[in-house]
């Protein structure tokens, strides 16, 4: 059997309906010149996904396919299992609710052949699949449901504020021996709305001098379902992010939050309330998210990260 050069890793947990479409969309992409494999990580699925994958009627015809199960719940655990199992020299990650552009994997191949990067990130657009975009969903909020663009030209990424997102990024497999694996305390776990694992590993890449490239031609469409088109989703996302960061910042310090936090909390709530009163709820969500973040931060400092 020919050793693959690229491993496309798809991690999934209890999203059988989404997974079916993603697998069908993957079957329609243009294959790269070099051999590749599709590695599916069943992350403790209990919704029929396991049985569906065993059936194998969905098989990708252009690539070798393997399915492994990771019972430790969490996206970072699943990605780390993919790293351990991958046979390709490069690993490209895709989520189970995404549709790749036909040229998606070939664009990665062109960058790999030209630049030999340690890591890469591609563009992510959003696709509203079961409803219209809500009027309150301002452009500045699209990044929180996965939209990502760092410009139309390929270039080296060096700024910690321009991360690559987990829905569309790739790595030289050997780089994980240098920087370590994904932080298992971060990333979605079941229904827990926790993220940050992609930003954390991107900053670790930069801190260790790795070569990270932006590939605008490698495009993924993140399919957005109506459950994410609610204000509560955005508030919950920031609350959990704040709680995780508050717990980490406290470490072994006193559980009593430091005095400097309280004015920040008060300002966040004051700005959110003022914006809502002046311009209405359609224009205040971003500031309300800041307030939710500080609420979570205080709780994380006092009670820990939780689940």
KOLTORMAR-230661 format. One record per residue: x, y, z of N, C-alpha, C in turn. Coordinates in steps of 0.05 Angstrom, whole numbers, plus 5000, padded with zeros to 4 digits. Layout:
! residues N
XYZXYZXYZ...
END
This chain:
! residues 307
501749765000500050005000501850255000501150454983502750694981502250875005504450965017504251145040503151415032501051515045499951775038501852005046501752215030503252455036501552635054498952635050497152805065495052635080494452715104492252595120490152815124487752775114485452945120484152825145484152975167483052875192480453005198478352845202475652945208474852825235474553005254473752915281470752975285469252785296466352815298465352705324463252845334461852755359458952815356457352605353454452615353453252825334454352835310453253015289452852855264451352635266451052455243449852595219447852765223446552895201448553085186450253225202452253395189454453235176455253025189457452855179456752745152454252655148453552535122454052735099453252985104453653185082456653245078458153265100460953325097462453105082461752855088463052635074462352645044459852705038459052725010460452954996460853175010462253404999465253344995466353195014469153125011469652944986467652774980467952594957467952754931467153004931466953164907469353344902471253354921473553524917475553414896477153594886479253514867481553394884482453154877484553024892487253144885489053164905491753264899493253064883495653144873497252954857498352734874499252804899500452604917498152444930498752194938496752034952495952154979493452104986492452215011490552015024490052055049488151885064486152055079483851945084481752065101481651915127482252045149482251925175479952045191478051885199475651975214476051885243475852075261476052015290473252035302472151805309469551785323470051845353469252095361469852185388467552115407467351865415465351775434462551805424462051765399459351815388457351605399454851705404452751535414450151565399450251705376447851775361447551615335448951395332448751235308451051285289452751475295455051535278456851285275457451155298459250925298458250715278455650655280454450445262454550535233454050795229454050905202456850875189458950935205461650925195462450635189461450445206462150165202460950065175458550165168457150085144458750125119460250345118462050415096460850475069458250525068457050595043457850885034458951035052459751305047462551335037463951115033466851115028467751315007469951455013471151644995472751484974471951514948473151344928476051414920476851664925479451754915481651724935481151634959483151624980482851374997485051305010484851095031483251215054481651045067479951135089480350965113480651085136480750945162478951085182477850925200476251025222477350925248477851115267478751035294476851155314476751045337474951145359476651255382475951495391477251615414475051655435475151505457473051525477473351755496475751875498476052105515474752345502472652445514471052645501472452915500472353035476473653295473474953315446474653545433475753585406478853565407480053675428482953655429483953375432482453205448483152925450482952795422480852855408480452735382482652825362483353075363485453165345488153045352488653015378491152885386491252595378488952465378488752185368489352175338488252375324488752385295491752425289493052585305495952625302497452355306496652205326497951955332497451745310495151765298494351555278495151635249495551885244495951975216498451855204498251775179500451665164501751865145500352085140501452285122503552455135505252575118507252765128505953025137503653095125502153325133499353245141498253375161495453325171493853575166491653545152489753765148487153705162486253885179483853835195481453965182479153825184476553935175474553855196472554025200470453955220468153815206466253705222464153545211461753705202461953975202459754145193460754335172462554245155463854415135463754295107463654475087463754395059466254515047468154345037470554455025470054534996471454754988471554824960472854594944472254574919473354354903476354354903477554594904480554624902481854624929480354574950481254614978483854464983483954204979486354044986488654094966487954144941490054214922491454474929489954664940491254914948493154874971492554694989494454615010496954494997496554314978498754174965500654374952499554574938501254774924502954924944501754994967503255144988505454964999504754715004506754525016509154484997508554454971510754414952512354664948511154904951512555154946514055254971512755234995513855365019514855165040514054915039514854725060514354825088511854915093511255045119511054845142511154955166510654795190507654765195506154985188503254985192502055175171499455135167498055295147495155345156494055565147491255615152489855715127487355635123485855715099483455885107482256005086479956175090477456015097475756145114473156025121470956225116469056145101466656305097464256175111462156315115459856195129457556155109456055935113453855865096451455805114449355975111446955945128445155735115444855505128443655275115440755235121439655345143436855285149435455535159436155765148434856005155436456245145435256485147436656725138438356835160440256995153442057135172440357325189440457305215438857485232439857775229438057955233438658245229440658335250440758205273442658295294445458185290445858005271448457875267450158065250451458255263453158445249455658315238456958435218459358325206461558265226461758435247463858405267463558145283461158025282460657775297461157525281461557545255461757305239464257135246466257265256468657115264468156925286466156985302465556815325463956565317463056555292461856305282463556195259466156275259468056135243469156285219467956505210468956645187471756745191473456705171476256785174477456875148478757105148480257195124482557375133484857305124487257475129488257595103486457645084487257775059487257575035487457695012487257534987489857424977492057504990494757404981495857215001497157004991498556825009500956965022501356915048503557045061504256895087506556955098507356845124505956985146504856835165503556955189505556975212505657215223507557265245506257405269503757495266502457655286500557475303500957475330499257305347496257375345495657605335492757685333491457595307492957455290491757355265491957045264490356915280490556625283489456475259490056215258488756035240486655875256484455815243482255685257482155385253481155245273481154955273479454835251477554985240475954865218477354835192479754955190481154955165484155015169485554825181488454865184489954605181492554625176494154385171496854415184498254195188500854195202502653975190505254035189507153825185507053645210506653395206506253215229508653235248511053255238513453255255513553505273511953715267512153955283511153905312509253715315508153665342510253555361512353425350514553345367516053585379515853805365517254055373515554225391512954245386511254435401509354295420509054035419507153895435504453875422502553745435499953685424497953905431495453875422493354055429492754045459492154265471491554285500488854155505488853935519486353785523484453925542485254145556483454295572481754495556482654535531481254725513479854565491478054695477476554565455473954455465472154435446469454345452469454065464467854025485467553765497464553705499463553525482460753465481459153725475457353795493455754035489456954275502459154245516460454475529461654665508460854905509461555105489464255235496466355075493469055165500470755155474472355355471474155375447476955445455478355575438480955695444483355515438482855255432485155075427486655145402485255255382486555325357488355575360487255775374488756015379491255955396490855785416493055725434495355585419494655395402496855255388498155425367496555605355497755795336499855975349499156075373501056245387503556085396503155835402505355665409507155615384505955585361507455565337509355805332508156045335509756285332511856305353511256235377513156265399515656085396515255865381517455685377518755715350518055935336519455995311518455835287516055735288515155565265514155745242514255635219513555765194510555715188508855915191505955885188505056045164503655925145502856055121499756085120498956315109496156375103495656295074493556135069492956035042490156115035489756345023486956445017485456274997486856124980485455954960484455694971485155624996484155385008481755455025479355425013476955545024475155315035474055365059472055195071469555365076467255245073464655375079463555245105463455405126462455315151459355335151458055105152455155105150453955175178452555395178451455505203448555415206447955275228445155195233443855405252441255395253439755595267440355595297441255375309441955365337444155565344445855625325448055815330447156105323444856135312443856405305442056515326443056485350441656595374443656755390442656965402444457135418445656975441444156795452445156645475447656485468447856385443450156235435452756405438452656655429454956825430455656895459453656945475454157015503455256775518454256535512455156295525458056235517458756275491461456235482463456405497462756665501464556845515464656795545462456715556462356645585464356415590464156205574465955975579468856035573469356205553472056285548473156445572471556625583472456775606472956605630471156405634471456235658474056075656474655965632477055815628479555995633479456235622481856405625482156515653479956565667480056645695481256435713480456185709481455955724484455925719485255955694488155925688489856145699488756385698490256625708490656605738488556505752488756485782490956285790490956055777492855855784492655775813494855815827494955755856494455995874493656215862493256455878490656435894490056635910487656645926485156635908483056505917480556495902479056765903479956945920478757215921479657375896477957455878478757595854480257855861482357925847483758175852482058425848482758635862481058875861480958995833483058965817483059105791480958985772479858755778477958635760475158775762474458865786471758965789471159215773473059405771472459635753472159545723473659345715473359245687470659125683469758975703467058855701464859075700465159275717463159485718463159645691465559695680465659835654464359675632464859415632463759235611460759245612459659215636456659215638455559495631456959705640456059975634455960035605458059955590458160005562456059855547455659605555453559435542450859555546450259635571447559755577447160015562449260185562449060445548448560405518450060215506449660165477446860065471445859895488443159775484441059995486441360175506439360385510439560585487441960645477442260845456441460745428442360495422442060395394440360145391439560025413437859795411439459535412438059315416439359055420440858955395440059055371441358965347444259055346444959255362447659365360449259335386448159195405449559175432450758905438450358705421451158435428454158415432455758545416458658525419459558615447458458835457459158925483457958745505455558635500454458445519456158195521457458115499459257885499461757945517462658195517464858275535464058245564461558335570460558305597460358015605459457845587459257555593461957445598463957535583466657435586467657495615467257745624468257815650466657675672464157625668462657465687463857185690464357055667465656795667468456805680469957025674472657045685472657055716470757215727470557225756469756955767467856815754466956555764469256355762470756365740473056185737475156235758475556485765477556545786476656435813474056455818473056365845472656065846471555945825470655665827472055475807473855585790475255405772473755395745474955245727474055245699471355105696470754905713468254755709468454585684466154515672466154345648464454475627
END
